[in-house]
Amino acid sequence: MIKVSVLYANEAGKPFDMDYYCNNHMPMVQDRLGPTLKGSAVEGGIAGGEPGSAAPYIAMGHLYFESVEDFQNSFGPHAEEIMGDIPNYTDIQPSIQISEVKL
């Protein structure tokens, strides 16, 4: 199993509309990726590791697939639409990481 993480840095003064992300963007992503998407999760950062410090990421979205190929084949045809929706909830440029899930 692999996890595709989309990480949004907690940048001062940059907005992130969590309501839109959870109620519009993620359902659209789930619909477009179809049954190859095995699961998803959204996290909202609340704090950093040091007491009183800000979270390094304001939000993270996670998508689970059986393989990198499944991700690429399902995401590719919809990449423009999915990425084009980002300005509707933030102007933060996301970082993307693909990880192998071990547990």
Residue pairs with C-beta under 8 A, 6 or more apart in sequence:
1 38
1 64
1 65
1 66
1 100
1 101
2 64
2 65
2 66
2 67
2 68
2 71
2 98
2 99
2 100
2 101
3 62
3 63
3 64
3 98
3 99
3 101
4 62
4 63
4 64
4 65
4 71
4 75
4 96
4 97
4 98
5 60
5 61
5 62
5 96
5 97
5 98
5 99
6 60
6 61
6 62
6 63
6 94
6 95
6 96
7 57
7 60
7 94
7 95
7 96
7 97
8 16
8 57
8 58
8 59
8 60
8 90
8 92
8 94
9 56
9 57
9 58
9 92
9 95
10 45
10 54
10 55
10 56
10 57
10 58
11 58
11 92
14 58
14 90
14 91
14 92
15 90
15 91
16 58
16 59
16 89
16 90
16 92
17 88
17 89
17 90
18 42
18 44
18 59
18 89
20 88
20 89
21 42
21 59
21 61
21 89
21 90
22 42
24 85
24 88
24 89
25 85
25 86
25 88
25 89
26 40
26 42
26 61
28 81
28 82
28 85
29 37
29 40
29 61
29 63
29 82
30 37
30 40
32 74
32 78
32 81
32 82
33 63
33 74
33 75
33 78
34 74
36 65
36 66
36 70
36 71
36 73
36 74
37 63
37 64
37 65
37 74
38 64
38 65
38 66
39 63
39 64
40 61
40 62
40 63
40 64
41 61
41 62
42 59
42 60
42 61
42 62
43 57
43 59
43 60
43 61
43 62
44 58
44 59
45 54
45 55
45 56
45 57
45 58
45 59
45 60
46 55
47 53
47 54
47 55
48 54
48 55
48 56
58 92
59 90
63 71
64 101
65 71
65 74
68 98
71 98
75 82
86 94
